[in-house]
């Protein structure tokens, strides 16, 4: 049985809804649903996923050994950014890019 199924089953056995867990742990429903659906890409970093997984699993009554195994098995695929410029002040990156191109063209003609 995978991590997502274990978490969901344990929560349902205890008669808890996601909304109740959100209120008690103050963790976003998006992240709890991500854990229970095996969608770890919703987390910005693997360390964030692991910490929320530990907190949630401990809340549901899993042992420390079970939690350690879950964290080891939890795989997060790195996000690949296909943008030419990173998020942020795009205008700054465009200006730097054009200055670099102009400098390169000037150096070629010398």
C-alpha positions as CSV (number, residue, x, y, z in Angstrom):
1,X,0.0,0.0,0.0
2,X,1.4,3.4,-0.9
3,X,1.7,6.5,1.4
4,X,-1.3,8.3,0.0
5,X,-3.6,5.3,0.6
6,X,-2.3,4.8,4.1
7,X,-2.9,8.4,5.1
8,X,-6.4,8.5,3.6
9,X,-7.4,5.2,5.2
10,X,-6.1,6.1,8.6
11,X,-7.9,9.5,8.5
12,X,-11.2,7.9,7.4
13,X,-10.9,5.2,10.1
14,X,-10.7,8.0,12.7
15,X,-13.8,9.7,11.1
16,X,-11.9,12.8,10.2
17,X,-12.6,15.1,7.2
18,X,-9.9,17.1,5.5
19,X,-11.5,20.3,6.8
20,X,-11.2,19.0,10.4
21,X,-7.6,18.2,9.9
22,X,-7.0,21.6,8.3
23,X,-8.5,23.3,11.4
24,X,-6.6,21.2,13.9
25,X,-3.2,21.2,12.2
26,X,-3.4,24.6,10.5
27,X,-2.1,23.0,7.3
28,X,-3.5,23.9,3.8
29,X,-6.0,21.6,2.4
30,X,-4.1,21.7,-0.9
31,X,-1.1,20.1,0.8
32,X,-3.1,17.5,2.7
33,X,-4.9,16.5,-0.5
34,X,-1.6,16.4,-2.3
35,X,-0.3,13.9,0.3
36,X,-3.4,11.8,0.1
37,X,-3.4,11.8,-3.7
38,X,0.3,11.2,-4.1
39,X,0.8,14.6,-5.8
40,X,4.0,15.7,-4.2
41,X,4.6,18.3,-6.9
42,X,2.2,20.7,-5.1
43,X,4.9,21.3,-2.5
44,X,7.5,24.0,-3.3
45,X,10.4,22.0,-1.7
46,X,10.9,18.4,-0.7
47,X,11.8,19.5,2.8
48,X,8.4,21.2,3.1
49,X,6.6,18.0,1.9
50,X,8.6,15.9,4.4
51,X,7.8,18.2,7.3
52,X,4.1,18.3,6.6
53,X,4.1,14.5,6.0
54,X,5.7,14.0,9.4
55,X,3.2,16.3,11.2
56,X,0.2,14.8,9.5
57,X,1.3,11.1,10.0
58,X,2.1,11.8,13.7
59,X,-1.3,13.4,14.1
60,X,-2.9,10.3,12.6
61,X,-1.0,8.1,15.0
62,X,1.7,6.5,12.9
63,X,4.8,5.3,14.8
64,X,8.1,7.1,14.3
65,X,9.4,4.1,12.4
66,X,6.4,4.2,10.0
67,X,6.9,7.9,9.5
68,X,10.6,7.5,8.8
69,X,9.7,4.9,6.1
70,X,7.1,7.2,4.6
71,X,9.6,10.1,4.4
72,X,12.1,7.8,2.7
73,X,9.6,6.6,0.1
74,X,8.2,10.1,-0.6
75,X,9.6,11.1,-4.0
76,X,9.3,14.6,-5.3
77,X,10.2,15.2,-8.9
78,X,12.0,18.5,-9.4
79,X,10.1,21.2,-11.2
80,X,11.5,22.2,-14.5
81,X,11.2,25.8,-15.5
82,X,10.9,26.2,-19.2
83,X,10.8,30.0,-19.1
84,X,13.6,31.9,-20.7
85,X,13.6,34.3,-17.8
86,X,12.9,33.3,-14.2
87,X,9.9,34.7,-12.5
88,X,10.4,38.1,-11.1
89,X,11.2,41.4,-12.7
90,X,11.2,40.3,-16.4
91,X,12.0,43.7,-17.7
92,X,15.3,43.7,-15.9
93,X,16.2,40.4,-17.5
94,X,15.2,41.6,-20.9
95,X,17.4,44.7,-20.6
96,X,20.3,42.6,-19.4
97,X,19.8,40.2,-22.3
98,X,19.8,42.9,-24.9
99,X,22.8,44.6,-23.3
100,X,24.7,41.3,-23.5
101,X,23.7,40.8,-27.2
102,X,24.8,44.4,-28.1
103,X,28.1,43.9,-26.2
104,X,28.6,40.6,-28.0
105,X,27.9,42.2,-31.4
106,X,30.3,45.0,-30.7
107,X,33.1,42.6,-29.7
108,X,32.6,40.6,-32.9
109,X,33.0,43.6,-35.1
110,X,36.3,44.7,-33.4
